[in-house]
């Protein structure tokens, strides 16, 4: 996607002329991991010898796996939640990751080290054309392909304009987010989504443009069962297909 790719990734979900058109009813947009921290610097270090760093240098990594390493529980929770509750037909991704300069990319899309470094150099600011133009392009394509009845769920912060401003302009009231996110930090949100996956019950998705964006801190979540976080890792492996 973006200048490094031949065509927007979203547009590749178009059915061929001989196929009946299929539309999703729920698609997720995942905010990216903050790669400015220790783990982000570690994985781009060319002297690093751990498995993920070597794979990123040699062949690239699925974006979801790369961001899961950097972000930890929050990104793993988002991936598992989207995988469990997306409602998309075969051939249409159930989720896309918002990127700094390549628009919307499915979590299983391979990202090279050069592409990742390019992302690190671009601030996620609505006024920045390197961020905004690819995002606007892909969001409009997604809006066209998904149709007016598709729920577009933002799994990310709505307290700042960096995601809300461009996405709400295109999706309007179709852009929703989990109301239970309000007042929670990233780790709490990740744990909450994993609990929803375990229970098989999604959160309350409400329109972003009319939602309360700030609120009191909710009560602390009860601990997850022993070993559940390790089992949850299987839900975000790149070789697992999105739930249809």
Secondary structure, 3 states (H helix, E strand, C coil): CHHHCCCCHHHHHCCCCCCCCCCCCEEEEECCCCCCCHHHHHHCCCCCCCHHHHHHHHCCEEHHHHHHHHHCHHHHHHHHHHHHHCECCCCCCCEEEECCCCCEECCCCEECHHHHHHHHCCCCCCCCHHHHHHHHHHHHHHHHHHCCCCEEEEECCCCCHHHHHHHHHHHHHHEEEEHHHCCCCHHHHHHHHHHHHHHCCCCCEEEHHHCCCCCCCCCCCCCCCCCHHHHHHHHHCCCCCCCC
